[in-house]
Amino acid sequence: MTTEPPLAVPLPQRGVLAVGGPDRVSFLQGLVSNDVARVAEGRAVWAALLTAQGKYLHDFCIAALGEELLLDCEAARRDDLLRRLRPYRLRAQVTLEDRTDTLAVSALVGTAAPAALELPAEPGAARTVAGGTAFVDPRHAALGLRLILPREDGGTVLAGFRQGGEADWDSARLALGVPDGSRDLVPEKSILLENGFDELHGVAWDKGCWMGQELTARTRYRGLIRKRLLPVEVCGPLPAPGTPVFLGEREAGEMRSGHGGQALALLRLEEVERAAAEGLSFRAGETTLSPRRPSWMG
């Protein structure tokens, strides 16, 4: 059995913020959900910034490049992320800069991607490449690699691979049930543990305090998770994000992002169990949905 070579996929919907200065690690450590000290030790992590009440605001991958930490974030929302980070600088020796004009994010999609750049297939494994950084996707190694490279000549790294598009990236993440920022999480409403952040390595439970930690930890320890973001197979027209999902006459959740015959939906767990026990089907408009539990989900 042969393994297909990875696909090189530009990700223009992603932006890059740089956090510099001697206090860059401690500055982010007190704000985000993951352990930024691991980044300083040469790993990349996936993390979220929450409200004080534990509700989702932004998520991003964090990787080190020289004396800076790079945040691979949503390009369309990067100004909002900068606006929310700046007030916390206070007296910290920290710089915050938008590098989207000079650095571009791309992906090498496929299970063969880590080996293609001589990286182990371990989430977060990282190395410098062509003046930038490459790292195994911190959420799941099967997603392949993320690359943050200079726009001027970083394309030479990708030129030797099969070329793909955003649909290839979407297909890979939807098959694994991995969320994609505000396409799947509603800012100031969603909570991390309904959306797989714990199992996808986005939360460090063994570090110090961070913004929104109290509610997130309480949700975990009290077992208060009643909904989950699940991959669903779509039979019919792809419903728009936000479309209500029904099981019989009862509303059971709502649609999130999708592509082709795959999508994500936030579903009530009790209704998922009822559907399995009674042989019922979910529907969104005229479309039938078949949810499944990803292998990584607890």
C-alpha positions, 0 to 999 in steps of 0.5 A: 500500500502506497501513501499519497504525497501531501498536497500544498494548500495556500491558506489566504484566510489566515493571518499572522501576528508576532508577539516579541519582547522579553516578556512574550511568553509570560504575557501570553501564558496568563491569557490563553488556554494552552501552555506557551512555555512549550512553544519556547521549548520548540513546540507549536500549540493550539490555544484560545483566548476567552472572555472572563466568563469562559466564552470563546473569542479567538483561537490560533496556533502559536509557533516560535521563530527566532525571538518572536512568537507567531500567531496563526489566526483568522485574517479577517479577525486579526484586528479584533485579536490585536485590539483585545490583546493590547490592553493586557500589556500594561508594563510588560516588555511586549511588542504586538505586530501584524505580519500578514503582509510579509508572512503567509500561512499554508498547509501540507495536507496528508499523513505523509506531510511530516516525513516530507519535511523530516518531522516526526508525526507528533502534534506540535513538532516544529522546525525552521524552514526557509526563513520561517517555521513548519510544524505538525498541526497541534490538533491532530497529526493526520491534518499534516503540516502548517507552514508560516513562510516569508511571502517573497520566497517561501513559495519555493518550499511548496513548489515541489509538492502537488498543488491543492486548494482550500477545499482539500484542507476543508475535506481533511479537517471535516473528515476528522471533525476539527473546528475552524475558528469562528466558522464553527465557534460563535464568538462570545457564546461558544465554550471550548469543551463542547468543541473538542479543545480538550481532546485536540490538545488545546487546553493545558490543565496543569499550568497557572491561571488564564483568562476564562479558566474557572468556568472551563475547569468547572465545566470539565469537573462537573461533567456539564457538557451537553452538546458536542460539535460532531462531524456529519455526513450530509445527504442532500443540499448542504445546509447553511451554517446556523440552520437548525437541526431537528430530530423528529419534531424536537430541535437538536442543534444547529449546523456549522461549516461544511463542504460537499457531503461533509459538515460539522454540527453542534448537537445535543448529546441526549438526542444523538443517543436517542437517534442511535437507540431508536433508529432515527435520522437528523434533518436540517431543512430538506437534508438528512444528517448522519453524525459520527463520533471521531476516534479522538473524542472521549 
